[in-house]
Amino acid sequence: MKPALAFRQPHYPNSWQALPNGKVIKEAIEHELSFWWPKFFGYHLLKLGALSNEIAIPDCTINHRVSIGAKDTCANVIGDIDDLPMQEHSVDVCLLSHALEFSLDPHHVIREANRVLIPNGYLVITGFNPLSLVGFNRLLPYRKHKTPWNERFFSPMRIKDWLHLMGFEILADQRCLHSSLVGKVSSESLQSTWNVFAKSYLPALGSVYVIVAKKRVLPLTPIKPKWQLRTEFQPVKVTSMRSQKTKTKAS
């Protein structure tokens, strides 16, 4: 397995318009997450990256929402997503949409999100599935130098392995958009016979994955050691010589 660390600085897109059919991808992610936003609760929601900032969350009960991104984005806070300017255990929900593919060290990005999440907080991750039509397009020579095929795609299984190591519970692993995302993709093409068949019988081959995980922190219950008490010292009673002489005279 190749290391997750990239050997060159990836180019992170500033908006969904910079990706092929970015608007279609964004709408598909919003549709998949529409079921989850009403289930999240808390006080603070954090969006990491410019793409996460543009994801609409209309039915979420968390009113305070903060986005972190680069200078040339519409983020509320200017900063790096792999070195978050946030306190530990300060965020209830963290959205990481299509950021791992364009990160220098994606594993460290997830660790930073884990650091700022409170216990039982939620982490939402979306990305391109390498085992799909989008991933197969990376094998074509003339696509290796085009965005997003020139970046690393990480499989959902690998992402879930990272999350399991950090103590997360996987609540959902959903796939959408059974399309190569080449050319212009319309809503009519997404309703084609192939898309209906693939969505019903080949759900794992969706081009975009959506993972929802919950941070679990098990409380440590101190166990008292079982002390083995020593038996009390009881000296043996020995009859003195004086008592024996008294008994001899009496006899």
N, C-alpha and C positions, 0 to 999 in steps of 0.2 A: 504494500500500500504506500502511495506517495505521501510525503509529509504535507501537512496543511499549509505550512509557511510558503508564501509565494517568493519567487526569486527576482521579481521586479515589482515596481510600484503599480498597482492596478489603477485604472481610470474609473472613478466612481461617477455615474451619471447624475446630473443635477436635477433631472425630472424624468417622468415616465415617457415624455415625448422623445427623449434621446434614445430609447430602446425601440426595436422593431415591434410594431403593434403594441406599444406601451399602454395606450388607453384601454385596449382589450384586456391586457393582463391585469391592469389596475381594477377594472370593473369585475373581472372574475374573482380576484382576491377579496374584494369588498362583498361580493355575493357569498363566498364561502365563510367569511367572518361575521356576516350579519346574524348568524345564529348564536355566536359566542359573546358579542358585546353586551347584551342585556344580562348575561350571567356573571360578568366581572363586576366587582365592587371594590371600593376603597376611596382614597383621597387624591392620589397622584398617578397620572398615566404618562409614560415616557415614550417618545417616538425617536428612534435612532436612525439618522440619515435623511437625505432629502426625499427619497422614495417613500419612506415611512410617513413623512410629514404630510404627503399628499393623499394618503389613504383616509377616506371618509369613515367616521365612526358615529353615525347619527343616533343610535339607540343606546349608547353607553351611559351609565349613570355617574361616571367619574367626570366631574366638571373641570378639574384642574389638569390641563394637558400641556406638556412641555415637549418641544422638539429640539434636538441637538444635531448640528450639522456644520458644514464648512462656511466660509465667509460669503461665498457667492450664492448662498441659498436663502430661503425664507425662514430659517430656523429661529426659534426664540433665543437659544443659547448657542454661541459659537464655541465649538470644541471638537475633539476627536472622539469617535465612537469606541476606540480601543483604549481610551484613557479618559473616562467620563468624569466631569467636574461635579460629581454628586457624592453625597455622604452614603456610607454603608447602610443598607436596610432602610431606604428612604422612599422607595417606589413600589406601588401596588401592582401595576401592569406595565410590561415593557414590550414594545412592538419593534421587531427587527425584520423589515421587509426587503428582500433582495439586497442584502448588505454583505453577506458572507462571500459571495462570488467576487466582490470587488474590494476585499479586505486583504491587507498584507499578512495578517495573522488571524484568521477567522476563529480559531479556538480561543484566542485571547479576548476577542470581542464578546464571545458568549460568557467567558469568565467575568468580564466587566459587568455584563448585564446581570449575572448571578450575584455579583457583589452588591449592587445597588437595590436588588429586589428584597422585599421583606419576606420572612418565612410565610409560606403558603401564598406567595405572590405568583402571578401568571406571566409566562414568556411566550410570545407569539413570533414564529419564524416562518418566513416564506422564501422560496428560491426556485431555481430551475432544476428540474429532475434530469440527471444525466442519462437515466434509463428510459428515454422517451424520444419522440421525433426531434425535439429540440436538441437533445444530447447527441443523437446520431448525426445531426448536421455538423457537429464539431469534427467529424471524421473527413469531411470534404475539404480538400486543400484550399479552395478559394474562400472558405468561410472562417478559417483559422485566424484571419487578421481583421475580422469584423466583430463589432460589439453585438451581443455579449459572448459570442463563441470564442473570442480570444482570451477569455478568463476561465478560472477554475470552476467547475460544477461539482458540488458535493452531494452525494446520494442521501436521501432521507434516513437510511439506516445508519450512516456514519454520523449524521447530526444527532440522531436519537442515542447513539452510543455515547457521544460527548455529554448529552444531557443526563443520561443514566449515571455516568461517573460523577456528576456534580450533585446527584441526589434529586433530580427532577422526576416527576411522574408524568408520563405521556398520556394526555387526555384525548388527543385526536391527531390523526395523520391522514389528511385529506388531499386528493389530487383533482386537478381541473385542467381544462384546455388540452384536449387530445389533438393537438395541431403542431405542425412544424414551425409556426409563426413566421414563415417566409412569405413575402409578398403581402398583399393587403388582406387581412382577415376580417370578415364582416360577421354580423350576427346571424345572417342566413347560412353562411358556410359552417358555423358552429352547430347548426341544426341538421347537418347533412347525415346521410345514412351511416357513414363511417364514425362520426362523432357520437351518434346515438348508440351504435354497437359497442364502441370502445368504452364509453362511459358505463355501460351495463355489464360488459363481460371482461374488459381489460382496464379496470380502474387504476391499477398500479402504474400504468404507462402514461399517466397524465403529465403534461409538460411542466406544470407548476405544482409544487407541494406546499401545503399549509400545515404546520405543526403547532399544536397548542400544548404547553407543558405547565405543570404546577410545581413550584419549589417546595419540597418537603424537608423539614428539619426535625429530626427525632430528638425529643428531650432526653437528656442524660440523667438517669436516676441513680444517685449514689447508692452503692450497696455496702452496707456495714460489714466489716470483717467479722467472721465468727471466731472470737477469741477463745482459746482453749485454756480455761482456768486450771491452775495447778492444784492438786489435792492438798488440803491443809496438813501441815506436818504434825504428827501425833507421836511423841516419844514413847517408847516402850517402858512400862513401869516395872522396875526390878526391885525385888525385896531386899532391904538393907540388911547388913550384918547384925546390927543392933536388935532388930526385930527377931532375927533367928536365934540370937542368944537368949532373949527373953522367953521364947517359946521352949528352949531347951531346959532352962531352970525351972520353968513351970511344970514340965513333965517329970 
